[in-house]
Amino acid sequence: MTTVADQVLARLREWDIDCVFGYPGDGINGLLAAWGRADNDPTFIQHRHEEMAAFAATGYAKFTGRVGVCVATSGPGAIHLLNGLYDAKLDHAPVVAIVGQTNRSAMGGSYQQEVDLLSLFKDVANEYCQMVTVPEQLPNVIDRAIRTAVTQRCVAAVILPADVQELEYSPPTHEFKMVPSSLGIVKPELLPPEHELAHAAEILNAGSKVAILIGQGAREAAEQVIELADLTGAGVAKALLGKDVLSDELPFVTGAIGLLGTRPSYELMMGCDTLITIGSNFPYTQFLPEFGQARAIQIDIDPRFIGMRYPYELNLVGGAAATLKHLLPMVERKTDRKWRESTEANVARWWQVMERSALVDADPLNPQRVFAEASEVLPDDVILAADSGSAANWYARQIKIRPGMRGSLSGTLATMGNGVPYVIGAKFGNPGRPAIAFVGDGAMQMNGINELITISKYWKDWADPRLVIAVLHNDDLNQVTWEMRAMEGAPQFLPSQHLPTFPYAHYARSLGLEGILVDNPDEIGTAWRKALAADRPAVLEFITDPAVPPIPPHATLEQIENMISAVVRGDSDRWDMIKEGVKLKAQEYLPGGRN
């Protein structure tokens, strides 16, 4: 007999789903039994917590471009998925969640682990959330969930009551109120009308100081963005989710934008007279040109996100690559290259400042140097994930993306704890590529430590065993500490900010992984090379100085006053904070630094 659960896995295989991230429970016993009968195809990846499974599915989706699938039992297991699923939703990663539910006969009876899952998931999976109650529903529900996730770049949820999983499967028939279904999808090429493209070209041709802002939606249009930048003499700033779209070796790429961004990106936006935003939903208006300063165009494939964040003169709904291909022949090459030359000079100065900032002494390690030396030895095909916290600052500013590299983080939800499961998902989607997660000790203690167990369980299945977890060990929830100082003018509140110490490298070795402790700045580069040459995953534990401030290169007077206020009010780390802040800011004013 073929059960509904058997058919679920068969349908996933027909959609070329090769792995499912999850955790077992009796609410999905029917599915687990089906996995046993199917010889574990697609592969069930057992995490230590359902939230980690959802994060891994998100990482898989982000780093493969394919749909990620996660599974959890009813009640608490389904609830645990939510944070990882919200991360996928807000960053537009295609993920399908399959969750168990109590038997149909028990629904509405306040039964054990009974949760109203349709209501629970109706926001995170607002585009498609359905419960299968009879076998004939199944193929259509699975197919629509996958199609919706892929085409809308969203989360879809399928709820399977435990008793339904064990029913004999029968397909929909050729009868009234049956919904047959079929496999496959071809994405259409979406283009704006010709006259709107002509209007966009007129705006670009009229401008003398063009700025381009790209996000992850421009990933398939890198070649066209480079050509547009060449024609218009524009600099290109990148939202963090689009950091890997263009190489940081290109002299006109100004790097990240925003609070975690670079000074050249800030200067680009403050000085431009024309802005074109491509595939980005960057939310922080204050880092864009003053209203009325620039004529602006937005290109986005999703009409729901068009016309947001800035008073755009023209909003074009279309795929980035296709839209730019049709727009480029209408754009005139600018002969005056002064704007481009000034942008490139700003970028060159910025990288000099970053190099000097990384070499500033700290006690014991300057975290910027950890990232700067990593950047020098990264493999060309590396996959990078940064966790939320100060690690994201240094990833944004110090890591030089080269062609072929991939990188991401929790961009919109900005949740802690995504870094390690992201790279686990990435390794299952790309087992032949090396991967690195940059993680603060707060996120590592939150869930990363346990996910090292997952890595120890599976790493021998990967064609390339290189997976490096770089832990910034400073015993401080550092990003929040600095936000309190800069935004609240409040000193560090030790009861909430101080972390218990933990031997991360030693723990990794206890699991059979490589573990390397680094507390000498001269050993940073050697440690990176050793980890990347290891025959197994490695944990690099860097003892970093929490007093090194992630000062925005465009810090406002209010932020500076707030930090001074924190010092005056008795910050526990005040003298080291002052010392490191002065040394870092000084790098901008040394010869070759900021004018």
TORFIDREN-272949 format. One line per 2 residues: number of its first residue (from 1); their letters; for each residue x, y, z of C-alpha. Coordinates in steps of 0.05 Angstrom, whole numbers, always signed. Layout:
NUM> A> X:Y:Z | ...
# end
This chain:
1> MT> +0:+0:+0 | +24:+70:-17
3> TV> +8:+118:+39 | -3:+193:+35
5> AD> +65:+201:+69 | +98:+157:+15
7> QV> +67:+201:-38 | +92:+265:-4
9> LA> +164:+241:-10 | +152:+215:-81
11> RL> +125:+283:-101 | +185:+319:-70
13> RE> +231:+273:-110 | +193:+290:-173
15> WD> +208:+364:-158 | +282:+346:-151
17> ID> +283:+360:-76 | +346:+325:-53
19> CV> +344:+339:+22 | +296:+360:+77
21> FG> +319:+394:+141 | +282:+376:+204
23> YP> +273:+343:+271 | +230:+281:+287
25> GD> +167:+276:+330 | +106:+232:+334
27> GI> +64:+283:+295 | +104:+262:+233
29> NG> +113:+189:+249 | +78:+171:+184
31> LL> +128:+212:+145 | +187:+183:+183
33> AA> +163:+112:+167 | +156:+132:+94
35> WG> +228:+158:+95 | +250:+90:+120
37> RA> +213:+55:+63 | +242:+105:+13
39> DN> +314:+91:+35 | +321:+162:+60
41> DP> +307:+195:-6 | +304:+255:-4
43> TF> +356:+257:+51 | +330:+274:+120
45> IQ> +379:+322:+155 | +371:+319:+230
47> HR> +385:+384:+266 | +387:+397:+340
49> HE> +326:+443:+339 | +271:+458:+290
51> EM> +291:+531:+285 | +359:+509:+260
53> AA> +325:+465:+208 | +287:+526:+182
55> FA> +351:+568:+181 | +387:+512:+143
57> AT> +330:+509:+92 | +337:+584:+84
59> GY> +412:+579:+75 | +402:+523:+25
61> AK> +352:+565:-14 | +396:+628:-13
63> FT> +459:+592:-35 | +429:+546:-88
65> GR> +371:+586:-117 | +328:+524:-106
67> VG> +271:+515:-58 | +291:+494:+13
69> VC> +246:+446:+50 | +240:+436:+125
71> VA> +197:+390:+167 | +173:+389:+239
73> TS> +124:+354:+283 | +59:+383:+309
75> GP> +52:+433:+365 | +120:+453:+394
77> GA> +159:+429:+334 | +118:+472:+286
79> IH> +124:+531:+333 | +200:+524:+335
81> LL> +204:+532:+259 | +176:+602:+260
83> NG> +237:+646:+270 | +276:+612:+215
85> LY> +216:+616:+169 | +207:+690:+183
87> DA> +280:+699:+163 | +264:+666:+97
89> KL> +201:+707:+87 | +233:+774:+100
91> DH> +294:+759:+56 | +250:+729:+1
93> AP> +281:+660:+2 | +237:+603:-26
95> VV> +223:+554:+31 | +168:+502:+41
97> AI> +152:+479:+111 | +117:+412:+121
99> VG> +88:+404:+191 | +50:+351:+227
101> QT> -16:+360:+262 | -58:+319:+311
103> NR> -108:+269:+282 | -169:+299:+249
105> SA> -214:+266:+301 | -180:+304:+357
107> MG> -181:+373:+326 | -221:+423:+366
109> GS> -217:+380:+429 | -158:+414:+463
111> YQ> -118:+352:+451 | -45:+344:+470
113> QE> +0:+387:+425 | -60:+413:+387
115> VD> -45:+482:+360 | -85:+520:+309
117> LL> -30:+515:+257 | -70:+548:+201
119> SL> -75:+610:+244 | -4:+604:+269
121> FK> +26:+601:+200 | -22:+648:+164
123> DV> +27:+707:+169 | +95:+674:+157
125> AN> +65:+632:+100 | +13:+683:+79
127> EY> +21:+668:+5 | +3:+594:+13
129> CQ> -16:+555:+76 | -60:+493:+69
131> MV> -78:+431:+109 | -87:+364:+74
133> TV> -149:+329:+99 | -160:+276:+45
135> PE> -110:+239:+1 | -137:+268:-64
137> QL> -115:+338:-42 | -42:+320:-37
139> PN> -9:+330:-105 | -42:+397:-116
141> VI> -24:+423:-47 | +49:+401:-52
143> DR> +55:+428:-123 | +24:+495:-107
145> AI> +66:+503:-45 | +130:+493:-85
147> RT> +107:+536:-143 | +86:+592:-96
149> AV> +151:+590:-57 | +192:+593:-121
151> TQ> +153:+645:-160 | +136:+691:-101
153> RC> +204:+679:-66 | +167:+665:-2
155> VA> +149:+614:+51 | +94:+563:+38
157> AV> +67:+515:+90 | +34:+446:+84
159> IL> +0:+417:+145 | -8:+342:+149
161> PA> -52:+311:+204 | -19:+249:+232
163> DV> -77:+203:+212 | -78:+230:+141
165> QE> -4:+213:+133 | -21:+139:+142
167> LE> -82:+136:+96 | -77:+98:+31
169> YS> -61:+147:-24 | -110:+156:-80
171> PP> -99:+209:-133 | -151:+261:-154
173> TH> -200:+233:-205 | -236:+262:-265
175> EF> -295:+283:-223 | -331:+346:-198
177> KM> -292:+383:-143 | -228:+345:-155
179> VP> -165:+386:-168 | -114:+350:-211
181> SS> -43:+376:-214 | +21:+371:-254
183> LG> +95:+384:-246 | +141:+438:-270
185> IV> +145:+513:-278 | +176:+561:-327
187> KP> +188:+631:-300 | +165:+686:-348
189> EL> +210:+743:-370 | +179:+806:-341
191> LP> +192:+872:-378 | +167:+943:-369
193> PE> +135:+978:-430 | +181:+1008:-482
195> HE> +160:+1079:-468 | +177:+1071:-394
197> LA> +246:+1046:-413 | +255:+1107:-456
199> HA> +235:+1151:-397 | +287:+1116:-354
201> AE> +340:+1128:-407 | +321:+1202:-410
203> IL> +331:+1208:-334 | +398:+1172:-336
205> NA> +423:+1212:-396 | +404:+1278:-364
207> GS> +443:+1265:-300 | +516:+1282:-290
209> KV> +527:+1246:-223 | +493:+1178:-227
211> AI> +491:+1129:-169 | +469:+1056:-173
213> LI> +443:+1017:-113 | +437:+942:-121
215> GQ> +408:+887:-78 | +402:+812:-84
217> GA> +350:+821:-139 | +407:+843:-185
219> RE> +446:+778:-176 | +429:+752:-246
221> AA> +443:+820:-276 | +515:+832:-254
223> EQ> +540:+839:-326 | +486:+890:-343
225> VI> +499:+930:-280 | +573:+935:-297
227> EL> +556:+959:-367 | +506:+1010:-340
229> AD> +558:+1036:-291 | +608:+1043:-347
231> LT> +560:+1081:-392 | +536:+1129:-339
233> GA> +602:+1136:-300 | +564:+1114:-238
235> GV> +589:+1086:-173 | +553:+1024:-147
237> AK> +533:+1015:-75 | +508:+949:-49
239> AL> +454:+932:+2 | +482:+877:+47
241> LG> +440:+822:+16 | +471:+843:-50
243> KD> +543:+844:-25 | +562:+785:-69
245> VL> +529:+811:-132 | +590:+851:-155
247> SD> +663:+842:-139 | +694:+891:-90
249> EL> +756:+891:-134 | +719:+935:-184
251> PF> +744:+1006:-171 | +675:+1038:-177
253> VT> +641:+991:-128 | +633:+1031:-63
255> GA> +613:+972:-19 | +557:+965:+31
257> IG> +508:+1020:+46 | +475:+1038:+112
259> LL> +495:+1037:+185 | +541:+979:+170
261> GT> +564:+1010:+105 | +624:+1047:+78
263> RP> +642:+1120:+72 | +646:+1117:-5
265> SY> +574:+1092:-8 | +552:+1148:+37
267> EL> +590:+1200:-5 | +561:+1170:-68
269> MM> +490:+1179:-44 | +501:+1247:-13
271> GC> +532:+1274:-77 | +492:+1243:-134
273> DT> +439:+1278:-177 | +410:+1213:-205
275> LI> +395:+1147:-171 | +375:+1080:-199
277> TI> +358:+1024:-150 | +359:+954:-178
279> GS> +331:+894:-142 | +336:+923:-72
281> NF> +287:+938:-16 | +340:+974:+26
283> PY> +297:+1007:+80 | +339:+1063:+110
285> TQ> +318:+1126:+74 | +368:+1170:+112
287> FL> +425:+1137:+74 | +395:+1155:+7
289> PE> +399:+1224:-26 | +361:+1281:+5
291> FG> +290:+1285:-22 | +291:+1329:-84
293> QA> +366:+1322:-93 | +363:+1265:-143
295> RA> +318:+1242:-199 | +307:+1169:-183
297> IQ> +287:+1103:-217 | +271:+1036:-185
299> ID> +272:+968:-220 | +241:+909:-183
301> ID> +208:+845:-205 | +156:+849:-149
303> PR> +104:+904:-158 | +88:+900:-83
305> FI> +156:+929:-67 | +158:+982:-121
307> GM> +158:+1056:-105 | +180:+1046:-33
309> RY> +235:+1078:+9 | +247:+1138:-36
311> PY> +204:+1186:-78 | +222:+1153:-144
313> EL> +204:+1190:-207 | +198:+1125:-246
315> NL> +181:+1055:-221 | +195:+997:-269
317> VG> +166:+928:-255 | +211:+877:-288
319> GA> +267:+827:-280 | +333:+863:-269
321> AA> +373:+828:-325 | +317:+832:-377
323> TL> +300:+904:-361 | +372:+927:-364
325> KH> +385:+890:-429 | +329:+930:-462
327> LL> +348:+995:-428 | +423:+995:-442
329> PM> +419:+1010:-517 | +381:+1074:-500
331> VE> +433:+1099:-450 | +486:+1147:-476
333> RK> +558:+1141:-453 | +580:+1201:-412
335> TD> +644:+1233:-435 | +656:+1273:-372
337> RK> +686:+1222:-323 | +700:+1268:-264
339> WR> +644:+1238:-222 | +670:+1168:-236
341> ES> +741:+1188:-220 | +721:+1220:-154
343> TE> +682:+1157:-135 | +741:+1112:-151
345> AN> +788:+1157:-111 | +740:+1152:-51
347> VA> +739:+1077:-58 | +815:+1072:-61
349> RW> +822:+1115:+1 | +770:+1073:+37
351> WQ> +808:+1008:+27 | +871:+1042:+52
353> VM> +833:+1063:+115 | +806:+993:+124
355> ER> +876:+963:+118 | +903:+1010:+170
357> SA> +843:+1001:+216 | +854:+926:+215
359> LV> +926:+935:+239 | +908:+979:+299
361> DA> +930:+945:+363 | +877:+917:+409
363> DP> +874:+873:+471 | +886:+819:+449
365> LN> +857:+818:+378 | +827:+872:+334
367> PQ> +766:+837:+303 | +776:+877:+240
369> RV> +842:+843:+229 | +808:+775:+236
371> FA> +764:+792:+176 | +818:+829:+136
373> EA> +865:+769:+139 | +809:+721:+123
375> SE> +793:+763:+61 | +864:+752:+35
377> VL> +860:+676:+37 | +787:+662:+19
379> PD> +779:+610:-36 | +749:+637:-100
381> DV> +687:+592:-93 | +675:+603:-19
383> IL> +606:+611:+11 | +603:+661:+68
385> AA> +550:+673:+122 | +553:+727:+175
387> DS> +512:+723:+238 | +476:+784:+266
389> GS> +518:+827:+313 | +585:+861:+306
391> AA> +608:+804:+260 | +561:+833:+208
393> NW> +596:+900:+213 | +664:+872:+198
395> YA> +637:+825:+144 | +605:+886:+111
397> RQ> +667:+929:+111 | +729:+884:+113
399> IK> +711:+825:+68 | +729:+837:-5
401> IR> +682:+797:-48 | +713:+768:-112
403> PG> +678:+737:-172 | +650:+669:-156
405> MR> +642:+680:-82 | +574:+678:-48
407> GS> +554:+711:+17 | +492:+726:+57
409> LS> +464:+741:+126 | +397:+752:+159
411> GT> +386:+818:+123 | +316:+840:+141
413> LA> +298:+801:+204 | +370:+810:+229
415> TM> +361:+751:+275 | +416:+721:+316
417> GN> +435:+648:+307 | +429:+641:+232
419> GV> +503:+637:+215 | +520:+564:+231
421> PY> +456:+532:+204 | +462:+575:+141
423> VI> +528:+544:+123 | +503:+475:+140
425> GA> +446:+485:+91 | +497:+513:+41
427> KF> +541:+451:+47 | +483:+405:+32
429> GN> +466:+446:-29 | +538:+455:-51
431> PG> +577:+397:-21 | +638:+411:-64
433> RP> +648:+483:-41 | +682:+510:+21
435> AI> +640:+551:+70 | +653:+599:+127
437> AF> +608:+627:+181 | +628:+690:+220
439> VG> +593:+685:+287 | +595:+724:+352
441> DG> +599:+687:+417 | +529:+708:+435
443> AM> +500:+674:+373 | +546:+615:+384
445> QM> +520:+605:+454 | +448:+615:+431
447> NG> +450:+556:+383 | +515:+550:+345
449> IN> +548:+505:+396 | +494:+453:+388
451> EL> +496:+457:+313 | +569:+436:+316
453> IT> +540:+368:+334 | +501:+369:+269
455> IS> +565:+386:+232 | +602:+328:+267
457> KY> +546:+281:+246 | +546:+298:+172
459> WK> +612:+328:+149 | +639:+263:+121
461> DW> +583:+263:+70 | +609:+326:+37
463> AD> +656:+323:-22 | +695:+382:+5
465> PR> +700:+378:+81 | +721:+451:+90
467> LV> +672:+486:+136 | +700:+539:+182
469> IA> +662:+571:+240 | +699:+635:+261
471> VL> +678:+654:+331 | +690:+725:+357
473> HN> +700:+710:+431 | +696:+774:+471
475> DD> +647:+754:+526 | +601:+812:+507
477> LN> +537:+819:+467 | +577:+871:+430
479> QV> +529:+899:+378 | +476:+914:+430
481> TW> +528:+943:+476 | +549:+993:+422
483> EM> +477:+1007:+402 | +462:+1025:+475
485> RA> +522:+1072:+475 | +508:+1105:+407
487> ME> +432:+1107:+407 | +414:+1112:+480
489> GA> +475:+1146:+510 | +473:+1090:+561
491> PQ> +534:+1054:+590 | +543:+980:+581
493> FL> +493:+943:+625 | +534:+883:+648
495> PS> +477:+839:+674 | +448:+836:+604
497> QH> +511:+843:+562 | +565:+801:+595
499> LP> +569:+729:+570 | +597:+669:+607
501> TF> +661:+645:+576 | +662:+580:+537
503> PY> +719:+538:+506 | +694:+537:+434
505> AH> +756:+508:+402 | +764:+456:+456
507> YA> +691:+435:+449 | +700:+428:+373
509> RS> +759:+381:+385 | +716:+340:+432
511> LG> +669:+328:+373 | +725:+306:+327
513> LE> +729:+372:+291 | +789:+418:+284
515> GI> +793:+471:+339 | +842:+529:+339
517> LV> +848:+582:+392 | +879:+648:+371
519> DN> +898:+704:+419 | +961:+730:+384
521> PD> +950:+778:+325 | +1010:+750:+289
523> EI> +978:+682:+287 | +912:+703:+254
525> GT> +934:+690:+182 | +967:+624:+200
527> AW> +903:+601:+235 | +860:+617:+174
529> RK> +906:+579:+128 | +908:+519:+175
531> AL> +832:+517:+180 | +823:+522:+105
533> AA> +874:+467:+94 | +843:+420:+146
535> DR> +814:+353:+127 | +752:+367:+169
537> PA> +709:+425:+192 | +743:+474:+239
539> VL> +725:+523:+294 | +770:+584:+297
541> EF> +763:+617:+365 | +789:+688:+362
543> IT> +796:+724:+428 | +775:+794:+406
545> DP> +773:+861:+441 | +702:+884:+456
547> AV> +726:+956:+461 | +739:+961:+386
549> PP> +680:+1004:+364 | +640:+990:+301
551> IP> +639:+1066:+289 | +598:+1082:+227
553> PH> +642:+1119:+177 | +587:+1172:+175
555> AT> +572:+1175:+250 | +525:+1232:+267
557> LE> +538:+1285:+319 | +482:+1255:+360
559> QI> +514:+1186:+360 | +581:+1215:+381
561> EN> +548:+1255:+437 | +512:+1192:+460
563> MI> +577:+1152:+464 | +609:+1209:+503
565> SA> +549:+1208:+549 | +559:+1133:+560
567> VV> +631:+1146:+581 | +612:+1202:+628
569> RG> +559:+1158:+660 | +610:+1106:+678
571> DS> +615:+1054:+623 | +653:+994:+649
573> DR> +697:+992:+587 | +703:+1068:+579
575> WD> +778:+1078:+576 | +791:+1022:+527
577> MI> +732:+1046:+486 | +760:+1116:+481
579> KE> +829:+1091:+464 | +807:+1044:+409
581> GV> +756:+1093:+381 | +808:+1148:+375
583> KL> +859:+1102:+342 | +809:+1076:+291
585> KA> +781:+1145:+273 | +852:+1171:+265
587> QE> +863:+1123:+207 | +816:+1165:+165
589> YL> +859:+1227:+174 | +928:+1198:+161
591> PG> +960:+1211:+93 | +917:+1176:+40
593> GR> +857:+1175:+86 | +795:+1217:+84
595> N> +802:+1289:+60
# end
